[in-house]
């Protein structure tokens, strides 16, 4: 196999590290937010994977840049799976005062409202009505929006899907504490 045209095949591990450092930083920064981890953590995991490969593993990758991109994405997937499996403690071990809790709730609401403001107009109107403090019924929401009550469910589903796709990119996954299942 020939090396990737933009990344010459380095001869030594030190040359490999030098050649891939900038690319790894860029790839890690791009994947970190969606995975809910710090870019530096992704970088460390990929460097460790490379060291394991060089020390007793299959050896130097034939196309280092391609290998690195795949490794970053694999580590990001692993981080997302780990975050889903980790369970938070029932009670926060550190002091959990009411002002801190109120600040966290306010920040989450702000992030949600910001994401809702970026959805298409019909979704924005529906989601705003659904989050109204008056807690309207489907009939009231349908009347307010001028649509049939039967179309609210499918529309709500599409709008929540849109919102779900927007939020992971904007809001990092909260830190999970506890042990894995």
C-alpha positions in Angstrom: 0.0 0.0 0.0 1.2 3.5 -0.7 1.2 6.2 2.0 -1.5 8.9 2.0 -0.4 11.6 -0.5 -0.6 14.4 2.1 1.2 12.5 4.9 4.4 10.9 4.0 5.1 7.5 5.7 7.5 8.4 8.5 10.4 6.0 9.2 10.5 6.1 13.0 7.8 6.4 15.7 9.2 9.9 16.6 8.7 11.0 13.0 5.2 9.5 13.0 4.3 11.5 16.1 5.7 14.7 14.6 3.8 14.1 11.3 0.5 13.4 13.0 0.3 15.8 15.9 -1.5 18.7 14.1 -3.9 16.3 12.3 -4.7 14.5 15.6 -5.4 17.9 17.4 -7.8 18.9 14.6 -9.6 15.6 14.4 -9.9 15.4 18.2 -11.3 18.9 18.4 -13.9 18.1 15.7 -15.1 14.9 17.4 -14.8 15.8 21.1 -18.0 17.9 21.6 -20.3 15.3 20.1 -18.7 12.6 22.2 -18.9 14.7 25.4 -15.2 14.5 26.1 -12.3 16.9 26.1 -10.2 17.0 22.9 -7.0 16.3 25.0 -8.6 13.1 26.3 -9.3 11.9 22.8 -5.7 12.7 21.7 -4.3 10.8 24.7 -6.4 7.7 23.9 -5.3 7.7 20.3 -1.6 8.2 21.2 -2.0 5.3 23.6 -3.6 3.2 20.8 -0.7 4.0 18.5 1.9 3.1 21.2 0.2 -0.2 21.7 0.2 -0.8 18.0 3.9 0.0 17.7 4.9 -2.0 20.9 4.0 -5.6 20.2 1.0 -4.9 17.9 0.8 -4.9 14.1 3.4 -2.2 13.8 3.5 1.1 11.9 0.2 1.9 10.1 0.6 1.9 6.3 -1.5 5.0 5.8 -1.0 6.9 9.1 -3.4 9.8 8.4 -6.2 7.4 7.5 -5.5 5.2 10.5 -5.5 8.3 12.8 -8.9 9.5 11.6 -10.4 6.0 12.1 -8.8 5.8 15.6 -10.2 9.2 16.7 -13.7 8.2 15.5 -13.4 4.9 17.3 -12.3 6.5 20.5 -15.2 9.0 20.3 -17.7 6.2 19.8 -16.2 4.4 22.8 -16.5 7.5 24.9 -20.2 8.0 23.9 -20.9 4.3 24.8 -19.2 4.7 28.1 -21.1 7.9 29.0 -24.4 6.1 28.3 -23.5 3.2 30.5 -22.3 5.2 33.5 -24.8 5.9 36.2 -24.7 9.0 38.3 -24.6 8.7 42.1 -28.1 9.0 43.7 -26.7 11.9 45.8 -23.8 14.1 44.7 -20.8 13.3 46.9 -19.8 17.0 46.9 -21.8 19.8 48.4 -24.9 20.3 46.3 -26.3 23.6 47.4 -29.6 25.0 46.1 -27.9 28.1 44.4 -25.7 25.7 42.4 -28.6 23.5 41.4 -30.6 26.6 40.3 -27.7 27.9 38.3 -27.4 24.5 36.5 -31.1 24.3 35.8 -31.1 27.9 34.4 -28.1 27.1 32.2 -29.8 24.0 30.8 -33.0 26.0 30.1 -30.9 28.7 28.4 -29.2 26.1 26.2 -32.6 24.5 25.3 -34.2 27.9 24.5 -31.2 28.8 22.3 -31.5 25.6 20.4 -35.3 26.0 20.0 -34.7 29.5 18.6 -32.6 27.9 15.8 -35.2 25.3 14.8 -37.5 25.9 11.8 -40.4 28.3 12.5 -43.1 25.7 12.8 -41.0 23.7 15.2 -40.1 26.8 17.2 -43.8 27.7 17.6 -44.8 24.1 18.6 -41.9 23.6 21.1 -42.4 27.0 22.6 -46.1 26.3 23.1 -45.3 22.9 24.6 -42.9 24.4 27.1 -45.3 27.1 28.2 -45.6 27.5 31.9 -49.4 27.2 31.7 -49.0 23.6 30.5 -51.5 23.7 27.7 -53.3 20.5 26.4 -52.9 19.2 22.9 -56.3 20.7 22.0 -55.1 24.2 23.2 -51.8 23.9 21.4 -53.5 22.8 18.2 -56.0 25.7 18.4 -53.1 28.2 19.1 -51.1 26.9 16.1 -54.1 26.5 13.8 -53.5 22.9 13.0 -55.4 19.7 13.7 -54.9 17.9 17.0 -54.1 14.6 15.1 -51.1 16.2 13.4 -49.5 17.4 16.6 -48.0 14.1 17.5 -46.1 13.5 14.3 -45.1 17.2 14.1 -43.9 17.0 17.7 -41.8 13.9 16.9 -40.1 15.6 13.9 -39.4 18.8 15.9 -38.0 16.9 18.9 -35.8 14.9 16.4 -34.5 18.1 15.0 -33.8 19.5 18.4 -32.1 16.2 19.4 -29.7 16.5 16.5 -28.9 20.1 17.3 -28.3 19.8 21.0 -25.4 17.3 21.1 -23.3 19.6 19.0 -24.0 22.6 21.3 -24.2 21.0 24.7 -21.5 18.7 25.9 -22.7 15.5 27.6 -22.9 16.1 31.3 -20.2 14.3 33.3 -21.4 11.0 34.6 -20.1 9.8 37.9 -20.5 6.3 39.2 -19.6 2.9 38.0 -20.4 1.2 34.7 -23.2 -1.2 34.4 
